């Protein structure tokens, strides 16, 4: 794949605190995350916040600890987004690929983190990192 085509395919590539490369595909961003009929379109001007959360999340948790072969993880942080007029919890779900990187599958703004569980253990906790 040419370098120019690859640059259009991904909005960004960055590294999380655990050393994993994480990518956001253009098609995922425009078609799934902000392109559907929901309130996530308000994220459209906040790609820099999404990238920063991947680079420095408050928590990284397993996405579904009850599924042993699940390769998805949640990156979680609380941010100030003017579009929502309140502080929002942002949950970013990324999935491992055999090629050695993670692709962002979705980004979900939430007022409360009632579904996020530490049952499978906390993979990363910013308050405990050095």
Secondary structure, 3 states (H helix, E strand, C coil): CCHHHHHHHEEEEEECCCCCEEEEEHHHHHHHHCCCCCHHHHHCCCHHHHHHHHHCCCEEEECCCCCCCCCEEEEEEEEEEHHHCEEEEEEEEEEECCCCCEEEEEEEEECCCCCCCCCCCEEEEHHHCC
